[in-house]
Amino acid sequence: MSTESAPREERPYDISELRSAPSLVMVNTGHGKGKSTAAFGTALRAVARGWPIAVVQFLKSGNWNTGEEKVCRELGVQWFSAGDGFTWESDDIDETKAKAVAAWDFSAALIAGGEYRLVVLDEISYAMTWDWIDAADVAAALESRPERVSVILTGRDMAEEVIDVADTVTEMVKVKHAFDRQIRAKKGLDF
């Protein structure tokens, strides 16, 4: 809700002070819906520019069959579902943790390799929150990434170390959610 009552008549910034950057680190965090959705929207922009893109999902397994995975694969995005689902459904939490650690090792190599102009690390925050991967290691990999590699990281409660090195951090705030009324996720809208 904007507090402005009239449209601006002057540019809110001095264009001569703006500079270009070869890449960005972006974070979508918070308890509201739309963190991954925003990241995949940005991936679609990058596809339209011909960028090579990789997505690594830290929680979702290949069994989810999400709409975003389907269309992104069709558009040439390299998609890696590295998790095994929600932790509360895990049959072996040690294996779930090991998958997250392996997903980070794989992701760090993707970033450092420089082959992709955009790497999306979907739901990586949870692996840091649960101390499965070291947030300082993630921040260091972001800082030392090749010049033209942009990275988007998603998930609730993003680690401060990552927020500190990010160029853009957006916090999604939940005002209201259908799940609060016991409405389950809807195919085509939520996945």
PyRosetta script that sets phi, psi and omega in degrees:
from pyrosetta import init, pose_from_sequence

init()
pose = pose_from_sequence("MSTESAPREERPYDISELRSAPSLVMVNTGHGKGKSTAAFGTALRAVARGWPIAVVQFLKSGNWNTGEEKVCRELGVQWFSAGDGFTWESDDIDETKAKAVAAWDFSAALIAGGEYRLVVLDEISYAMTWDWIDAADVAAALESRPERVSVILTGRDMAEEVIDVADTVTEMVKVKHAFDRQIRAKKGLDF")
pose.set_psi(1, 118.5)
pose.set_omega(1, -177.9)
pose.set_phi(2, -81.0)
pose.set_psi(2, 145.0)
pose.set_omega(2, 176.6)
pose.set_phi(3, -96.1)
pose.set_psi(3, -4.4)
pose.set_omega(3, 179.1)
pose.set_phi(4, -76.1)
pose.set_psi(4, 137.4)
pose.set_omega(4, -178.2)
pose.set_phi(5, -102.2)
pose.set_psi(5, -11.4)
pose.set_omega(5, -179.4)
pose.set_phi(6, -141.2)
pose.set_psi(6, 153.5)
pose.set_omega(6, 177.9)
pose.set_phi(7, -65.6)
pose.set_psi(7, 149.9)
pose.set_omega(7, 177.9)
pose.set_phi(8, -67.4)
pose.set_psi(8, 146.0)
pose.set_omega(8, 176.5)
pose.set_phi(9, -109.8)
pose.set_psi(9, -11.5)
pose.set_omega(9, 178.8)
pose.set_phi(10, -128.6)
pose.set_psi(10, 148.2)
pose.set_omega(10, 177.3)
pose.set_phi(11, -60.8)
pose.set_psi(11, 134.0)
pose.set_omega(11, -176.7)
pose.set_phi(12, -80.3)
pose.set_psi(12, 6.2)
pose.set_omega(12, 179.9)
pose.set_phi(13, -149.1)
pose.set_psi(13, 161.9)
pose.set_omega(13, 177.8)
pose.set_phi(14, -93.8)
pose.set_psi(14, 109.0)
pose.set_omega(14, -175.2)
pose.set_phi(15, -60.1)
pose.set_psi(15, -27.1)
pose.set_omega(15, -179.8)
pose.set_phi(16, -70.6)
pose.set_psi(16, -15.6)
pose.set_omega(16, 179.6)
pose.set_phi(17, -90.7)
pose.set_psi(17, -6.6)
pose.set_omega(17, -179.2)
pose.set_phi(18, -80.9)
pose.set_psi(18, 145.6)
pose.set_omega(18, 177.3)
pose.set_phi(19, -130.0)
pose.set_psi(19, 164.0)
pose.set_omega(19, 179.3)
pose.set_phi(20, -95.3)
pose.set_psi(20, 150.2)
pose.set_omega(20, 175.5)
pose.set_phi(21, -125.8)
pose.set_psi(21, 141.7)
pose.set_omega(21, -178.8)
pose.set_phi(22, -71.0)
pose.set_psi(22, -21.6)
pose.set_omega(22, 179.4)
pose.set_phi(23, -161.6)
pose.set_psi(23, 167.7)
pose.set_omega(23, 179.4)
pose.set_phi(24, -137.2)
pose.set_psi(24, 155.1)
pose.set_omega(24, 167.1)
pose.set_phi(25, -110.4)
pose.set_psi(25, 123.8)
pose.set_omega(25, -178.2)
pose.set_phi(26, -122.5)
pose.set_psi(26, 142.2)
pose.set_omega(26, -179.7)
pose.set_phi(27, -124.3)
pose.set_psi(27, 129.9)
pose.set_omega(27, 171.5)
pose.set_phi(28, -114.4)
pose.set_psi(28, 111.1)
pose.set_omega(28, -175.4)
pose.set_phi(29, -134.2)
pose.set_psi(29, -176.1)
pose.set_omega(29, 178.9)
pose.set_phi(30, 107.9)
pose.set_psi(30, 174.9)
pose.set_omega(30, -175.8)
pose.set_phi(31, -97.6)
pose.set_psi(31, 3.0)
pose.set_omega(31, 177.8)
pose.set_phi(32, -88.1)
pose.set_psi(32, 164.7)
pose.set_omega(32, 179.0)
pose.set_phi(33, -76.4)
pose.set_psi(33, 148.4)
pose.set_omega(33, 170.9)
pose.set_phi(34, 116.3)
pose.set_psi(34, 2.4)
pose.set_omega(34, -177.3)
pose.set_phi(35, -65.3)
pose.set_psi(35, -53.2)
pose.set_omega(35, 178.8)
pose.set_phi(36, -69.6)
pose.set_psi(36, -40.0)
pose.set_omega(36, 179.8)
pose.set_phi(37, -57.2)
pose.set_psi(37, -43.3)
pose.set_omega(37, 178.1)
pose.set_phi(38, -64.9)
pose.set_psi(38, -40.2)
pose.set_omega(38, 178.9)
pose.set_phi(39, -62.9)
pose.set_psi(39, -42.2)
pose.set_omega(39, -178.9)
pose.set_phi(40, -71.5)
pose.set_psi(40, -30.1)
pose.set_omega(40, 173.3)
pose.set_phi(41, -63.6)
pose.set_psi(41, -41.2)
pose.set_omega(41, 176.6)
pose.set_phi(42, -66.0)
pose.set_psi(42, -38.4)
pose.set_omega(42, 176.9)
pose.set_phi(43, -60.3)
pose.set_psi(43, -39.2)
pose.set_omega(43, 177.8)
pose.set_phi(44, -63.7)
pose.set_psi(44, -38.5)
pose.set_omega(44, 174.9)
pose.set_phi(45, -59.4)
pose.set_psi(45, -44.1)
pose.set_omega(45, -178.8)
pose.set_phi(46, -66.9)
pose.set_psi(46, -37.6)
pose.set_omega(46, 175.3)
pose.set_phi(47, -58.1)
pose.set_psi(47, -44.3)
pose.set_omega(47, -179.0)
pose.set_phi(48, -62.1)
pose.set_psi(48, -22.6)
pose.set_omega(48, 178.6)
pose.set_phi(49, -94.4)
pose.set_psi(49, 2.1)
pose.set_omega(49, 177.4)
pose.set_phi(50, 80.8)
pose.set_psi(50, 16.1)
pose.set_omega(50, -179.1)
pose.set_phi(51, -75.3)
pose.set_psi(51, 142.1)
pose.set_omega(51, 168.0)
pose.set_phi(52, -75.7)
pose.set_psi(52, 133.9)
pose.set_omega(52, -172.2)
pose.set_phi(53, -132.9)
pose.set_psi(53, 142.3)
pose.set_omega(53, 173.1)
pose.set_phi(54, -127.8)
pose.set_psi(54, 140.1)
pose.set_omega(54, 174.6)
pose.set_phi(55, -120.5)
pose.set_psi(55, 130.1)
pose.set_omega(55, 173.5)
pose.set_phi(56, -119.8)
pose.set_psi(56, 119.9)
pose.set_omega(56, 177.9)
pose.set_phi(57, -99.0)
pose.set_psi(57, 123.8)
pose.set_omega(57, -174.7)
pose.set_phi(58, -84.8)
pose.set_psi(58, -22.5)
pose.set_omega(58, -179.6)
pose.set_phi(59, -111.1)
pose.set_psi(59, -45.1)
pose.set_omega(59, -174.3)
pose.set_phi(60, -70.9)
pose.set_psi(60, 141.6)
pose.set_omega(60, 176.5)
pose.set_phi(61, -95.5)
pose.set_psi(61, 175.4)
pose.set_omega(61, 177.7)
pose.set_phi(62, -69.2)
pose.set_psi(62, -6.3)
pose.set_omega(62, -179.0)
pose.set_phi(63, -83.1)
pose.set_psi(63, -7.5)
pose.set_omega(63, -175.0)
pose.set_phi(64, -71.5)
pose.set_psi(64, -34.7)
pose.set_omega(64, -179.1)
pose.set_phi(65, 52.2)
pose.set_psi(65, 55.3)
pose.set_omega(65, -178.4)
pose.set_phi(66, -77.4)
pose.set_psi(66, 154.2)
pose.set_omega(66, 177.7)
pose.set_phi(67, -62.8)
pose.set_psi(67, -40.0)
pose.set_omega(67, -179.2)
pose.set_phi(68, -65.7)
pose.set_psi(68, -37.7)
pose.set_omega(68, 177.0)
pose.set_phi(69, -64.2)
pose.set_psi(69, -44.9)
pose.set_omega(69, -178.4)
pose.set_phi(70, -57.8)
pose.set_psi(70, -51.7)
pose.set_omega(70, -176.1)
pose.set_phi(71, -71.4)
pose.set_psi(71, -38.2)
pose.set_omega(71, 179.8)
pose.set_phi(72, -64.7)
pose.set_psi(72, -41.8)
pose.set_omega(72, 176.3)
pose.set_phi(73, -60.3)
pose.set_psi(73, -42.7)
pose.set_omega(73, 178.9)
pose.set_phi(74, -61.7)
pose.set_psi(74, -27.6)
pose.set_omega(74, -179.5)
pose.set_phi(75, -91.6)
pose.set_psi(75, 3.7)
pose.set_omega(75, 175.6)
pose.set_phi(76, 95.7)
pose.set_psi(76, 5.8)
pose.set_omega(76, 177.2)
pose.set_phi(77, -72.7)
pose.set_psi(77, 133.4)
pose.set_omega(77, 174.8)
pose.set_phi(78, -79.7)
pose.set_psi(78, 120.7)
pose.set_omega(78, -171.2)
pose.set_phi(79, -120.2)
pose.set_psi(79, 126.8)
pose.set_omega(79, -178.3)
pose.set_phi(80, -126.9)
pose.set_psi(80, 109.5)
pose.set_omega(80, 175.6)
pose.set_phi(81, -93.2)
pose.set_psi(81, 103.1)
pose.set_omega(81, -169.5)
pose.set_phi(82, -98.6)
pose.set_psi(82, -12.7)
pose.set_omega(82, -176.0)
pose.set_phi(83, -91.6)
pose.set_psi(83, -173.3)
pose.set_omega(83, 175.2)
pose.set_phi(84, -130.3)
pose.set_psi(84, 25.1)
pose.set_omega(84, 174.5)
pose.set_phi(85, 105.4)
pose.set_psi(85, -168.3)
pose.set_omega(85, -178.8)
pose.set_phi(86, -65.2)
pose.set_psi(86, 140.4)
pose.set_omega(86, -176.6)
pose.set_phi(87, -61.8)
pose.set_psi(87, -33.2)
pose.set_omega(87, -178.3)
pose.set_phi(88, -71.1)
pose.set_psi(88, -10.1)
pose.set_omega(88, 175.7)
pose.set_phi(89, -103.0)
pose.set_psi(89, 1.9)
pose.set_omega(89, -176.2)
pose.set_phi(90, -69.4)
pose.set_psi(90, 134.9)
pose.set_omega(90, 174.3)
pose.set_phi(91, -84.8)
pose.set_psi(91, -18.8)
pose.set_omega(91, -176.9)
pose.set_phi(92, -150.7)
pose.set_psi(92, 94.7)
pose.set_omega(92, -174.9)
pose.set_phi(93, -63.0)
pose.set_psi(93, -28.6)
pose.set_omega(93, 176.7)
pose.set_phi(94, -66.2)
pose.set_psi(94, -38.4)
pose.set_omega(94, 176.5)
pose.set_phi(95, -68.4)
pose.set_psi(95, -39.5)
pose.set_omega(95, 177.4)
pose.set_phi(96, -60.1)
pose.set_psi(96, -44.3)
pose.set_omega(96, 177.1)
pose.set_phi(97, -62.6)
pose.set_psi(97, -45.0)
pose.set_omega(97, -179.3)
pose.set_phi(98, -60.7)
pose.set_psi(98, -36.8)
pose.set_omega(98, 177.4)
pose.set_phi(99, -65.4)
pose.set_psi(99, -39.4)
pose.set_omega(99, 178.5)
pose.set_phi(100, -66.3)
pose.set_psi(100, -41.4)
pose.set_omega(100, 178.0)
pose.set_phi(101, -62.6)
pose.set_psi(101, -44.9)
pose.set_omega(101, 178.2)
pose.set_phi(102, -64.3)
pose.set_psi(102, -37.4)
pose.set_omega(102, 178.2)
pose.set_phi(103, -63.2)
pose.set_psi(103, -39.3)
pose.set_omega(103, 177.6)
pose.set_phi(104, -67.1)
pose.set_psi(104, -44.6)
pose.set_omega(104, 178.7)
pose.set_phi(105, -58.1)
pose.set_psi(105, -43.9)
pose.set_omega(105, 178.3)
pose.set_phi(106, -62.9)
pose.set_psi(106, -45.0)
pose.set_omega(106, -179.0)
pose.set_phi(107, -64.4)
pose.set_psi(107, -42.8)
pose.set_omega(107, 179.2)
pose.set_phi(108, -60.4)
pose.set_psi(108, -39.3)
pose.set_omega(108, 177.8)
pose.set_phi(109, -67.9)
pose.set_psi(109, -39.1)
pose.set_omega(109, 176.8)
pose.set_phi(110, -60.6)
pose.set_psi(110, -45.5)
pose.set_omega(110, -178.9)
pose.set_phi(111, -64.8)
pose.set_psi(111, -50.7)
pose.set_omega(111, -176.9)
pose.set_phi(112, -65.1)
pose.set_psi(112, -30.7)
pose.set_omega(112, -177.7)
pose.set_phi(113, -65.4)
pose.set_psi(113, -27.5)
pose.set_omega(113, 175.5)
pose.set_phi(114, 74.7)
pose.set_psi(114, 6.7)
pose.set_omega(114, -179.2)
pose.set_phi(115, -71.6)
pose.set_psi(115, -31.3)
pose.set_omega(115, -175.8)
pose.set_phi(116, -103.5)
pose.set_psi(116, 135.6)
pose.set_omega(116, 176.2)
pose.set_phi(117, -78.6)
pose.set_psi(117, -23.3)
pose.set_omega(117, 177.9)
pose.set_phi(118, -138.1)
pose.set_psi(118, 129.9)
pose.set_omega(118, 174.5)
pose.set_phi(119, -122.9)
pose.set_psi(119, 124.0)
pose.set_omega(119, 177.6)
pose.set_phi(120, -103.9)
pose.set_psi(120, 123.2)
pose.set_omega(120, 178.1)
pose.set_phi(121, -108.1)
pose.set_psi(121, 88.9)
pose.set_omega(121, -172.2)
pose.set_phi(122, -80.0)
pose.set_psi(122, 124.3)
pose.set_omega(122, 177.2)
pose.set_phi(123, 64.5)
pose.set_psi(123, 30.5)
pose.set_omega(123, 178.8)
pose.set_phi(124, -71.1)
pose.set_psi(124, -24.3)
pose.set_omega(124, -175.2)
pose.set_phi(125, -58.6)
pose.set_psi(125, -33.8)
pose.set_omega(125, -176.9)
pose.set_phi(126, -63.7)
pose.set_psi(126, -41.1)
pose.set_omega(126, 179.7)
pose.set_phi(127, -62.7)
pose.set_psi(127, -31.2)
pose.set_omega(127, 176.3)
pose.set_phi(128, -77.9)
pose.set_psi(128, -42.4)
pose.set_omega(128, -179.6)
pose.set_phi(129, -59.0)
pose.set_psi(129, -38.3)
pose.set_omega(129, -178.1)
pose.set_phi(130, -87.3)
pose.set_psi(130, 7.1)
pose.set_omega(130, 179.6)
pose.set_phi(131, 61.0)
pose.set_psi(131, 30.9)
pose.set_omega(131, 175.1)
pose.set_phi(132, -83.4)
pose.set_psi(132, -33.8)
pose.set_omega(132, 173.6)
pose.set_phi(133, -129.4)
pose.set_psi(133, 151.3)
pose.set_omega(133, -175.0)
pose.set_phi(134, -83.6)
pose.set_psi(134, 120.6)
pose.set_omega(134, -179.7)
pose.set_phi(135, -60.5)
pose.set_psi(135, -34.1)
pose.set_omega(135, 178.2)
pose.set_phi(136, -65.1)
pose.set_psi(136, -35.9)
pose.set_omega(136, 176.5)
pose.set_phi(137, -66.1)
pose.set_psi(137, -40.2)
pose.set_omega(137, 178.2)
pose.set_phi(138, -63.5)
pose.set_psi(138, -47.1)
pose.set_omega(138, 179.6)
pose.set_phi(139, -60.3)
pose.set_psi(139, -41.7)
pose.set_omega(139, 179.7)
pose.set_phi(140, -64.2)
pose.set_psi(140, -40.1)
pose.set_omega(140, 178.1)
pose.set_phi(141, -64.9)
pose.set_psi(141, -36.3)
pose.set_omega(141, 178.3)
pose.set_phi(142, -67.2)
pose.set_psi(142, -43.1)
pose.set_omega(142, -178.7)
pose.set_phi(143, -67.2)
pose.set_psi(143, -32.9)
pose.set_omega(143, -176.0)
pose.set_phi(144, -98.7)
pose.set_psi(144, 10.4)
pose.set_omega(144, -178.0)
pose.set_phi(145, -63.1)
pose.set_psi(145, 156.1)
pose.set_omega(145, 174.4)
pose.set_phi(146, -58.0)
pose.set_psi(146, 150.0)
pose.set_omega(146, -171.0)
pose.set_phi(147, -53.7)
pose.set_psi(147, -36.5)
pose.set_omega(147, -174.5)
pose.set_phi(148, -99.8)
pose.set_psi(148, 14.4)
pose.set_omega(148, -179.9)
pose.set_phi(149, -99.1)
pose.set_psi(149, 115.1)
pose.set_omega(149, 173.3)
pose.set_phi(150, -94.5)
pose.set_psi(150, 149.8)
pose.set_omega(150, -178.4)
pose.set_phi(151, -134.9)
pose.set_psi(151, 135.6)
pose.set_omega(151, 172.3)
pose.set_phi(152, -115.7)
pose.set_psi(152, 129.0)
pose.set_omega(152, 178.4)
pose.set_phi(153, -117.2)
pose.set_psi(153, 135.7)
pose.set_omega(153, -179.2)
pose.set_phi(154, -124.7)
pose.set_psi(154, 162.2)
pose.set_omega(154, 173.3)
pose.set_phi(155, 130.5)
pose.set_psi(155, 156.1)
pose.set_omega(155, 178.6)
pose.set_phi(156, -65.8)
pose.set_psi(156, 154.4)
pose.set_omega(156, 171.6)
pose.set_phi(157, 51.3)
pose.set_psi(157, 52.2)
pose.set_omega(157, -179.0)
pose.set_phi(158, -60.0)
pose.set_psi(158, 141.4)
pose.set_omega(158, -178.6)
pose.set_phi(159, -62.0)
pose.set_psi(159, 140.1)
pose.set_omega(159, 180.0)
pose.set_phi(160, -59.3)
pose.set_psi(160, -35.6)
pose.set_omega(160, 179.5)
pose.set_phi(161, -59.2)
pose.set_psi(161, -38.8)
pose.set_omega(161, 179.4)
pose.set_phi(162, -73.0)
pose.set_psi(162, -43.8)
pose.set_omega(162, 178.7)
pose.set_phi(163, -58.6)
pose.set_psi(163, -39.2)
pose.set_omega(163, -178.7)
pose.set_phi(164, -62.6)
pose.set_psi(164, -34.9)
pose.set_omega(164, -178.1)
pose.set_phi(165, -92.7)
pose.set_psi(165, -10.2)
pose.set_omega(165, -178.2)
pose.set_phi(166, -72.0)
pose.set_psi(166, 150.9)
pose.set_omega(166, 174.5)
pose.set_phi(167, -85.8)
pose.set_psi(167, -39.1)
pose.set_omega(167, -178.7)
pose.set_phi(168, -132.0)
pose.set_psi(168, 127.6)
pose.set_omega(168, 176.8)
pose.set_phi(169, -126.2)
pose.set_psi(169, 123.5)
pose.set_omega(169, 177.8)
pose.set_phi(170, -117.2)
pose.set_psi(170, 129.4)
pose.set_omega(170, 177.2)
pose.set_phi(171, -104.9)
pose.set_psi(171, 117.7)
pose.set_omega(171, 176.5)
pose.set_phi(172, -82.1)
pose.set_psi(172, 125.0)
pose.set_omega(172, -177.6)
pose.set_phi(173, -108.8)
pose.set_psi(173, 125.9)
pose.set_omega(173, 178.0)
pose.set_phi(174, -78.3)
pose.set_psi(174, 122.6)
pose.set_omega(174, 171.7)
pose.set_phi(175, -97.3)
pose.set_psi(175, -39.5)
pose.set_omega(175, -177.7)
pose.set_phi(176, -162.3)
pose.set_psi(176, 145.9)
pose.set_omega(176, 178.9)
pose.set_phi(177, -143.2)
pose.set_psi(177, 138.6)
pose.set_omega(177, -179.9)
pose.set_phi(178, -56.1)
pose.set_psi(178, -34.6)
pose.set_omega(178, -179.7)
pose.set_phi(179, -58.8)
pose.set_psi(179, -30.8)
pose.set_omega(179, 178.5)
pose.set_phi(180, -62.0)
pose.set_psi(180, -20.5)
pose.set_omega(180, 178.0)
pose.set_phi(181, -104.4)
pose.set_psi(181, 22.5)
pose.set_omega(181, 178.8)
pose.set_phi(182, 62.2)
pose.set_psi(182, 31.0)
pose.set_omega(182, 175.2)
pose.set_phi(183, -96.8)
pose.set_psi(183, 120.8)
pose.set_omega(183, -176.3)
pose.set_phi(184, -75.2)
pose.set_psi(184, 162.5)
pose.set_omega(184, 179.7)
pose.set_phi(185, -56.9)
pose.set_psi(185, 140.2)
pose.set_omega(185, -174.9)
pose.set_phi(186, -108.7)
pose.set_psi(186, 125.2)
pose.set_omega(186, 176.9)
pose.set_phi(187, -59.2)
pose.set_psi(187, 134.1)
pose.set_omega(187, -178.7)
pose.set_phi(188, 95.2)
pose.set_psi(188, -25.9)
pose.set_omega(188, 176.9)
pose.set_phi(189, -111.5)
pose.set_psi(189, -40.7)
pose.set_omega(189, -177.2)
pose.set_phi(190, -104.5)
pose.set_psi(190, -23.7)
pose.set_omega(190, 179.1)
pose.set_phi(191, -157.8)
pose.dump_pdb("model.pdb")
